[in-house]
Amino acid sequence: MSPRIRPARAEDAAECADILNAWIDATEWMPRCHTRQSVLEHYRDQIIPKRTVWIAEAESSVIGFLALGQSGLVTDVYIAHRARRRGVGHQLLITAKEARPSGLSLWAFQQNRPARAFYAREGFIETDQTDGDNEEGLPDVYLEWSPKVITAATHHINSRGRILDKHTAR
């Protein structure tokens, strides 16, 4: 599945809300703080018109999205269940990194181990955590990505001490 990444449009709000609502419903530890309808209204009235949002689309269907605030805070990254572990999140983060090369940050729930592992592979570093200072009341972690941070996940150091991108390391 090779999705097309494009800017969000107002009409994408329903599919974005559906992806988030499905994730909440499928995630046992995640409380539902808002009705499905209020999630839709939030995406329609707040997220899509007021943030930079990219859509991953395949076969004319939204399969994932990423929302970015002005300060470089990634506020939303959600991938439809059928499209997970296929590079969709990676492609969305590449788009965000290109748009904000000075760095990105985000919050993830501590219990969301797959997301935390994904962000670590993408070069994010956990720099802070809370005991649940959010509307869900769940402990979370703050992660930061900077192009200046060289991580083992994204780079290899050769025998001469030269830093190489893992994709081009020989």
Backbone torsions as a table, in degrees:
resi	resn	phi	psi	omega
1	MET	NA	113.5	178.6
2	SER	-114.0	97.0	-174.7
3	PRO	-76.9	158.5	171.4
4	ARG	-92.8	132.2	176.8
5	ILE	-100.2	129.6	-178.5
6	ARG	-147.8	161.6	174.9
7	PRO	-65.0	146.7	178.4
8	ALA	-71.2	152.4	174.2
9	ARG	-120.2	161.0	-178.7
10	ALA	-52.9	-38.7	-177.2
11	GLU	-71.0	-6.3	177.4
12	ASP	-82.0	-11.0	-174.1
13	ALA	-56.1	-42.6	-176.9
14	ALA	-64.8	-43.1	180.0
15	GLU	-68.9	-36.7	176.0
16	CYS	-63.1	-46.5	178.7
17	ALA	-61.7	-39.0	178.3
18	ASP	-62.0	-41.4	179.3
19	ILE	-63.6	-46.7	178.7
20	LEU	-64.2	-46.1	-179.9
21	ASN	-60.2	-39.1	178.1
22	ALA	-64.5	-39.9	178.3
23	TRP	-64.2	-44.6	178.7
24	ILE	-60.3	-46.5	-178.8
25	ASP	-62.9	-32.9	-176.8
26	ALA	-88.4	-10.2	-175.3
27	THR	-102.4	105.7	-172.4
28	GLU	-56.4	-39.3	-175.2
29	TRP	-83.7	-6.0	-175.7
30	MET	-92.9	117.4	177.7
31	PRO	-75.1	150.2	174.9
32	ARG	-91.6	109.5	-179.5
33	CYS	-92.2	-19.3	-176.2
34	HIS	-136.8	148.1	176.9
35	THR	-66.5	161.1	176.5
36	ARG	-57.9	-39.5	179.7
37	GLN	-65.5	-40.9	-179.5
38	SER	-70.4	-28.9	173.8
39	VAL	-64.3	-46.0	176.9
40	LEU	-58.1	-47.7	-179.9
41	GLU	-61.6	-38.6	179.0
42	HIS	-63.4	-44.1	178.2
43	TYR	-67.8	-41.0	-179.0
44	ARG	-67.9	-41.5	-172.0
45	ASP	-97.4	-23.8	-173.9
46	GLN	-118.7	-54.9	-171.4
47	ILE	-69.5	-59.5	-174.9
48	ILE	-65.0	-43.6	-178.8
49	PRO	-77.5	-20.2	-171.3
50	LYS	-112.8	-4.9	178.9
51	ARG	-127.2	167.7	172.1
52	THR	-85.8	117.8	-176.5
53	VAL	-125.4	130.5	174.7
54	TRP	-111.4	142.7	-179.3
55	ILE	-110.5	136.2	167.8
56	ALA	-99.0	123.8	-174.0
57	GLU	-125.9	135.6	174.9
58	ALA	-139.1	133.4	179.1
59	GLU	51.5	45.2	178.0
60	SER	62.2	23.0	-179.6
61	SER	-128.6	139.2	175.5
62	VAL	-72.6	123.5	179.3
63	ILE	-114.8	-2.8	177.3
64	GLY	-180.0	165.8	178.7
65	PHE	-159.2	158.9	177.1
66	LEU	-137.8	133.6	177.2
67	ALA	-115.9	135.9	-176.2
68	LEU	-127.0	126.8	175.5
69	GLY	-83.5	168.7	-176.4
70	GLN	-60.8	-31.1	-176.8
71	SER	-82.0	3.4	-176.9
72	GLY	89.0	8.7	177.7
73	LEU	-82.6	118.2	175.1
74	VAL	-79.2	114.1	-175.3
75	THR	-95.3	-20.3	-177.3
76	ASP	-150.0	130.8	166.1
77	VAL	-141.2	110.0	179.3
78	TYR	-136.3	137.1	-179.2
79	ILE	-123.2	134.6	176.8
80	ALA	-58.1	143.8	-176.2
81	HIS	-51.7	-43.3	-177.1
82	ARG	-66.4	-16.2	-176.1
83	ALA	-109.4	2.7	-178.5
84	ARG	-70.0	151.4	178.0
85	ARG	62.1	34.3	179.4
86	ARG	-129.1	15.7	176.5
87	GLY	89.1	2.7	-177.5
88	VAL	-67.1	-47.9	178.3
89	GLY	-61.6	-39.5	177.6
90	HIS	-59.6	-46.4	-179.8
91	GLN	-64.1	-39.0	177.7
92	LEU	-65.2	-41.5	178.9
93	LEU	-67.8	-35.8	175.2
94	ILE	-59.0	-43.7	179.1
95	THR	-60.7	-45.3	179.5
96	ALA	-65.3	-40.5	179.1
97	LYS	-64.6	-37.9	177.7
98	GLU	-67.7	-36.1	179.7
99	ALA	-75.1	-27.2	-176.2
100	ARG	-132.9	67.6	-175.3
101	PRO	-66.9	-13.7	178.1
102	SER	-75.5	-16.0	176.8
103	GLY	139.3	160.2	179.5
104	LEU	-133.6	157.8	173.2
105	SER	-143.4	162.9	178.6
106	LEU	-165.6	164.3	173.1
107	TRP	-110.0	141.4	173.8
108	ALA	-134.9	147.7	177.3
109	PHE	-70.9	138.4	179.9
110	GLN	-57.8	-35.2	-179.4
111	GLN	-72.2	-14.3	-177.6
112	ASN	-86.6	70.4	-176.8
113	ARG	-61.1	-39.4	177.1
114	PRO	-60.2	-41.0	179.0
115	ALA	-66.4	-42.5	-179.8
116	ARG	-62.8	-40.0	177.7
117	ALA	-66.6	-41.0	177.3
118	PHE	-59.6	-49.7	-178.8
119	TYR	-63.4	-36.3	176.2
120	ALA	-61.9	-43.2	177.4
121	ARG	-63.2	-28.4	-179.9
122	GLU	-85.5	3.3	175.4
123	GLY	94.1	8.2	176.8
124	PHE	-80.4	146.0	178.7
125	ILE	-119.6	133.5	177.4
126	GLU	-75.2	123.0	-175.4
127	THR	-119.4	-10.6	-179.4
128	ASP	-160.0	166.4	175.6
129	GLN	-154.5	159.3	176.2
130	THR	-127.8	167.3	176.2
131	ASP	-93.6	11.9	178.2
132	GLY	123.5	36.7	179.8
133	ASP	-83.6	61.6	-179.3
134	ASN	-152.4	169.7	-174.9
135	GLU	-65.8	-23.0	178.3
136	GLU	-80.4	-18.4	-178.2
137	GLY	72.5	23.3	-177.2
138	LEU	-107.7	140.1	175.7
139	PRO	-58.5	140.0	179.6
140	ASP	-138.3	171.1	179.5
141	VAL	-127.8	146.4	177.3
142	TYR	-102.1	130.5	-178.2
143	LEU	-122.2	147.6	179.7
144	GLU	-132.8	143.4	173.7
145	TRP	-123.0	134.3	175.0
146	SER	-138.4	139.8	178.9
147	PRO	-66.5	-14.9	-179.8
148	LYS	-81.4	-17.1	-178.8
149	VAL	-86.0	119.7	178.3
150	ILE	-97.2	122.7	-178.6
151	THR	-120.1	155.0	176.9
152	ALA	-62.7	-25.9	-179.0
153	ALA	-68.2	-28.4	-174.8
154	THR	-115.8	-10.5	-174.4
155	HIS	-138.6	160.9	177.9
156	HIS	-129.4	139.4	176.3
157	ILE	-105.0	120.7	-177.3
158	ASN	-77.5	179.7	-174.9
159	SER	-63.9	-18.4	177.8
160	ARG	-95.5	5.7	179.2
161	GLY	83.6	7.8	179.7
162	ARG	-81.5	134.7	-179.7
163	ILE	-87.3	125.7	-179.0
164	LEU	-123.4	147.8	171.4
165	ASP	-66.6	136.1	-177.8
166	LYS	-58.1	-29.5	-178.2
167	HIS	-73.0	-21.5	-179.0
168	THR	-115.1	0.3	-178.3
169	ALA	-65.6	136.9	178.2
170	ARG	-134.3	NA	NA
